[in-house]
Amino acid sequence: MKSGSMHTSRLTFRPLLKSDAANLFMMDADPLVMRYLGNNPINNIEEVYHYLENIKQQYRNNGIGRWAVIENETNAFVGWAGIKFLDVLTNGHINFYDIGYRFLPEFWGKGYATECTKAWIDYAKLNMNIHELFAITHIDNLASQKVLKKCGFVQKNTFPDSTHGEEIDCIWFELKW
Ligand SMILES: CC(C)(COP(=O)(O)OP(=O)(O)OC[C@H]1O[C@@H](n2cnc3c(N)ncnc32)[C@H](O)[C@@H]1OP(=O)(O)O)[C@@H](O)C(=O)NCCC(=O)NCCS
């Protein structure tokens, strides 16, 4: 999906834009958000611009990547969610699709991650020629693990992951159809 948008009852998804930079910076500078992501909050908006360039390249190369999540009722920026193509060897897998989400804390606890994940699973089933999705969470990120299990993912092995810099102990999840 290279353009357009997707909707659920409470949320809208669209490609991330340069105008999202301030919100992305607020999110990734928050230690609470980064607690299970290598615990490395950012302190420079240039890192966000670099991230956005990287995302744009993923949209071009893979036709997919994380998308902005907008709350329908308020039009507020919630965070991002979606499917990313991973071509880095991770837990013995390479060239696979990973589902993920990251929100500003004020939007936690409303069921939004579950709503997003179900929508992106439906998207993958309908629009992508794949029969499996994967996800990775920190071993202590119970909220994220709960989201994945509620959406049908099966918990597999634990493994050390250095995607976010510092090596962290993670759990591998799979969903097959
Ligand atoms: C992980 C995250 C996306 C969850 O978003 P969310 O919208 O609050 O998730 P949902 O409301 O859909 O579901 C969370 C579930 O976990 C539960 N939960 C929340 N915190 C929990 C905790 N500390 N221990 C156990 N369960 C917890 C909630 O009760 C809910 O379950 P329920 O529906 O049975 O009540 C959000 O916390 C976040 O953005 N965290 C920072 C970034 C991050 O860690 N991303 C994931 C990386 S793998």
The ligand as an SDF file (V2000), in Angstrom:
LIG
                    3D

 48 50  0  0  0  0  0  0  0  0999 V2000
    2.2230   -1.6400   23.8410 C   0  0  0  0  0  0  0  0  0  0  0  0
    1.1640   -0.5750   23.5520 C   0  0  0  0  0  0  0  0  0  0  0  0
    1.1590   -0.2760   22.0560 C   0  0  0  0  0  0  0  0  0  0  0  0
   -0.2040   -1.1200   23.9830 C   0  0  0  0  0  0  0  0  0  0  0  0
   -1.1910   -0.2300   23.5030 O   0  0  0  0  0  0  0  0  0  0  0  0
   -2.6890   -0.1990   24.0970 P   0  0  0  0  0  0  0  0  0  0  0  0
   -3.5150    0.5180   23.1110 O   0  0  0  0  0  0  0  0  0  0  0  0
   -2.6570    0.3020   25.4820 O   0  0  0  0  0  0  0  0  0  0  0  0
   -3.0570   -1.7630   24.0790 O   0  0  0  0  0  0  0  0  0  0  0  0
   -4.5280   -2.3850   24.2550 P   0  0  0  0  0  0  0  0  0  0  0  0
   -5.3380   -1.4450   25.1100 O   0  0  0  0  0  0  0  0  0  0  0  0
   -5.0710   -2.7610   22.9240 O   0  0  0  0  0  0  0  0  0  0  0  0
   -4.2290   -3.7440   25.0170 O   0  0  0  0  0  0  0  0  0  0  0  0
   -3.3200   -3.7910   26.1080 C   0  0  0  0  0  0  0  0  0  0  0  0
   -3.6810   -4.9820   26.9840 C   0  0  0  0  0  0  0  0  0  0  0  0
   -2.6090   -5.1910   27.9080 O   0  0  0  0  0  0  0  0  0  0  0  0
   -3.0860   -5.0410   29.2410 C   0  0  0  0  0  0  0  0  0  0  0  0
   -2.0010   -4.4360   29.9970 N   0  0  0  0  0  0  0  0  0  0  0  0
   -1.5680   -3.1640   29.9800 C   0  0  0  0  0  0  0  0  0  0  0  0
   -0.5110   -3.0270   30.7940 N   0  0  0  0  0  0  0  0  0  0  0  0
   -0.2800   -4.2490   31.3320 C   0  0  0  0  0  0  0  0  0  0  0  0
    0.6710   -4.7490   32.2680 C   0  0  0  0  0  0  0  0  0  0  0  0
    1.6090   -3.9680   32.8010 N   0  0  0  0  0  0  0  0  0  0  0  0
    0.6060   -6.0580   32.6070 N   0  0  0  0  0  0  0  0  0  0  0  0
   -0.3200   -6.8760   32.0720 C   0  0  0  0  0  0  0  0  0  0  0  0
   -1.2530   -6.4650   31.1610 N   0  0  0  0  0  0  0  0  0  0  0  0
   -1.2220   -5.1450   30.8180 C   0  0  0  0  0  0  0  0  0  0  0  0
   -4.3260   -4.1830   29.1290 C   0  0  0  0  0  0  0  0  0  0  0  0
   -5.1880   -4.3570   30.2290 O   0  0  0  0  0  0  0  0  0  0  0  0
   -4.9110   -4.7290   27.8110 C   0  0  0  0  0  0  0  0  0  0  0  0
   -5.5140   -5.9830   28.0060 O   0  0  0  0  0  0  0  0  0  0  0  0
   -7.1140   -6.1370   28.1160 P   0  0  0  0  0  0  0  0  0  0  0  0
   -7.7050   -5.6710   26.8230 O   0  0  0  0  0  0  0  0  0  0  0  0
   -7.3200   -7.5880   28.3510 O   0  0  0  0  0  0  0  0  0  0  0  0
   -7.5340   -5.2740   29.2750 O   0  0  0  0  0  0  0  0  0  0  0  0
    1.4600    0.7350   24.3030 C   0  0  0  0  0  0  0  0  0  0  0  0
    1.5940    0.4460   25.6800 O   0  0  0  0  0  0  0  0  0  0  0  0
    2.7500    1.4170   23.8340 C   0  0  0  0  0  0  0  0  0  0  0  0
    2.7330    2.2040   22.8770 O   0  0  0  0  0  0  0  0  0  0  0  0
    3.8890    1.1440   24.5200 N   0  0  0  0  0  0  0  0  0  0  0  0
    5.1770    1.7590   24.1900 C   0  0  0  0  0  0  0  0  0  0  0  0
    5.7730    1.2090   22.8940 C   0  0  0  0  0  0  0  0  0  0  0  0
    5.8570   -0.2980   22.8990 C   0  0  0  0  0  0  0  0  0  0  0  0
    6.2620   -0.9130   23.8760 O   0  0  0  0  0  0  0  0  0  0  0  0
    5.4700   -0.8990   21.7480 N   0  0  0  0  0  0  0  0  0  0  0  0
    5.4520   -2.3250   21.5840 C   0  0  0  0  0  0  0  0  0  0  0  0
    6.7700   -2.8540   21.2670 C   0  0  0  0  0  0  0  0  0  0  0  0
    6.7330   -4.6200   21.0700 S   0  0  0  0  0  0  0  0  0  0  0  0
  1  2  1  0
  2  3  1  0
  2  4  1  0
  2 36  1  0
  4  5  1  0
  5  6  1  0
  6  7  2  0
  6  8  1  0
  6  9  1  0
  9 10  1  0
 10 11  2  0
 10 12  1  0
 10 13  1  0
 13 14  1  0
 14 15  1  0
 15 16  1  0
 15 30  1  0
 16 17  1  0
 17 18  1  0
 17 28  1  0
 18 19  1  0
 18 27  1  0
 19 20  2  0
 20 21  1  0
 21 22  1  0
 21 27  2  0
 22 23  1  0
 22 24  2  0
 24 25  1  0
 25 26  2  0
 26 27  1  0
 28 29  1  0
 28 30  1  0
 30 31  1  0
 31 32  1  0
 32 33  2  0
 32 34  1  0
 32 35  1  0
 36 37  1  0
 36 38  1  0
 38 39  2  0
 38 40  1  0
 40 41  1  0
 41 42  1  0
 42 43  1  0
 43 44  2  0
 43 45  1  0
 45 46  1  0
 46 47  1  0
 47 48  1  0
M  END
$$$$
